[in-house]
Amino acid sequence: MTIKDQKELVQAKTSANYHHGDLYSSLLTTATKMISEGGVEALSLRKLAMHIGVSRTAAYHHFKDKNDLLIAIAAQGFVSWKEQAEQIFKRKDASEQEKYQAFVHYYVKFATENSAIYQLMFGGTLWKDKKSPSKLKEVAYPSFQFHLEMTKTWQKEGILPNSPKTLRLAQVTWATLHGIAQLVIDGIYADTSQIDEMCQCAVDLFVVSNEE
C-alpha cells in the first residue's frame, strides 16, 4: 500500500467517525481558529480538511467553496454577538445606565478579542460592492435590528437623548464603537487603560446627564 493509499484510508476512517452535525461543527470551529491565528488568507478547504483529518470531499459536502465557509464563520459571529448583547440587555441586577455602559465595553471587547472574525463580519471581504449573500444578511440584519431596539429602549428610559431619530442615533453610536474597535485592531491603540477610557468617554458623551 502506497503512502497516498494509507492517507486516504485514514481520512476515510476519520470521516466515518463524524456524525453529520459533528463534522460541520468541527469544520467551522477549526476554520475559525485558523483565521484567528493566520488571517483569511491562511484558510482553504483543502488545508482545513487536512487539519481535521478528513477528505476534501467531506469538507465540500458542507461548504461549496471558501467564500461559503467564510460566510458561515461570520454568521456564527453575529449570532454569538447578539446572544451576549441580549444577556446584557436582559440583566435584572443592573440599572439601564449600567447596562448601556456594559454594552459599550462589551462591544469593543468582543471586536478586539475576536478581531479576525469581527473584520469578517463587518469588512469588505464579504460586504464589498454590496454583493453580500442573502444568507449572511439574514443573520447580520437582525443583529443591527436588536441594536436599534436597545437604542430605542434606552431613549425611552432617558439614558440616551431623544432628539436624534432612533435609527440615526443607533448608526452613530455603532459607528463610534466600531471606530474605537478598529483603532485597537489596527494596533494604533494597544494600552488597555486607554481602551477602557475611550469606551467610558463614549458612554459619557452619549448618556443624557441627569444633573440639574
N, C-alpha and C positions, 0 to 999 in steps of 0.2 A: 504494500500500500504506500503510495507516494505521500509526501508531506501535505500536498494540496488536498488529497483524499481524506487524510486524517483531520485536517482543519474543517473540511465540510461536514465530516461525521460529527465532530464535536459541536459545531454550530447547529446541526440538525437536532442533536440530543438536547442541547441547551434550549433551543427554541421550543421543543416539545414540552419542556418543563414549565413554560409560561402559559398561564391562562390568558385568554384574550385581553381582559382588562388589565392584568398584571403587566403584560408586555407594554401596553400603551403607556401605563403609568411609569414604568421603568424607563422607557424611551424619553418621555417628557422630563422626568426628574434628572436623568443623566445629561440630556441636551441642555437643560437649564444650567447645570453645573459647568458644562463645557464652555458655554458662552460667558458665564460669570468669571471663569478663570482665563479665557483666551480671546473673548470677543466673538462677534458673529462670524468673522472670517475663519475662526478655528473650527467651526461646525460644518459637518457634512453628514448626510445619511450613511455614507459608507463608513466614515470614522465612528459614527455613533453606533452602528451595528457591530463593528469590530470591538468597540469599547465594552459593549454589553455581552458580546459573545453569541450573537445571533446572525442569521444570514441577512444580506441586504434585502432580499425578497420579503422577509418578515417585517423589516422596517418600512418598506414601501407599501406594505399592506395597510399600514396605519396612516402614513403621510405620503402624499403623491410626489412631493418634492421638498426641498429645503425651505422654500417660502411657506409652504403649508405647515411645516414644523414650527417655524418662527411665529406664525400667526397663533398657533396653539399655545406657545410659551407666553406670548403677550396677553392672550385671552386669560390664561391662568393668573397672570399678574394682576389684571383688572379685577378678577374675582376675589383674589386674596386681599387686594387693597380695599375693596368695597366691604368685605366681611369685617375687616378690622376697624374700618371707619364706622360701621354700624354699631360695633361694640362700644365705641366711644360715645356715640350719639345716644345710645340707649342706657347709659350708666345712670343708676339711681342714687349713687353716693356722691354726685358732683353737681355743682351749680352749672347753669348754662354757660357762664363765662369760663368756668374751669374746663368744661367740655370743649369750648372753642379753642382755648389755649392748648389743650391736649391734642386736638386735631391738627393745629398748625405744626406743632413739634413732631407729631406722628408723620405728617405728610413728608416733611423734609427727611426724617429718619428713614422712612420706607424707601424713598428715592435714592438716598445715598448708600444705604446698606444693600440695595438691590440694583445698583447702577446700570448693569448691563441689561437687565430686564426692563427697568424703567425707561431707558433710552429706546428700547424696542417698542415699548408701549406708546411712547409719545414722539419718537424720532422719525426721520424721513425714510428709514428702511422700508416701513410698511405703509406710511401715510403720504409719501411724496406724490405730487401730481394728483392728489385726491383720488387715487386708484385703489384705496384700501378695500378689501373684500367685505361683503355684507356680513359674513360670519364674525369678523372682528368688530365691526360696528355694532352688531347685536349685543356684544358684551361691553364694549367701551362706552357707548352712549348711555346705558343705564347707570354707569358709574358716575358720569358727569351729572346725570339727572338727579342722582342721590345727593351730590354736592349742592345742586340747585335747591333741593328740598331742605337740606340742612341750613343753607343760607336764608331761605325764606322763614324758617322757624326762628332762627336767631334774630332776624329782623323783627318778627312779631314779639319776641321776648325782650326787645330793646337792647340786645347785645350788639348788633350791627346796625348801622344807620339805615333809615327808611327812605331817604331821599333818592338814591340811585334805584333804578329798576332792579329787581332781584337777579335777572339774567346778567345784566352788566356788572353788578357787584360780584356775582359768582365768578364771572370771567376774569375780572380784575384781581380778585383775591387768589384765584387759581394761578393766574399768570405770575403774580408776585411770589408765591410759594415755588412755582416751577423755576423761576429765575434764581431764587436762592439755592435751590437744589442743584441746578445746572452749574452754578458757580463752584459749588463744592465738588461735584462730579468731575469738572474740568480741572480741578486742582488749584483753582485760584484762591479758594479758602480751604484750609485744612485744619485750622485750630478749632477744637471742639467748643471752647468757650465763645469764640467768635460766631460759630454757627448757632449756638443757643441764644446769644444776644441778638442776632439778626431775626431769629424766629420770634423772640419776645418783642422786638421792635415792631414787627409786622402785626402782632397781636395788639400792641398799644396804639398803633396807627388806625387800625380798623374798628376796634371796640369803642362803642359810644361811652364817653365819660359821664358818670353819674354825679360828678361833683357839681355843686351849685356855684 
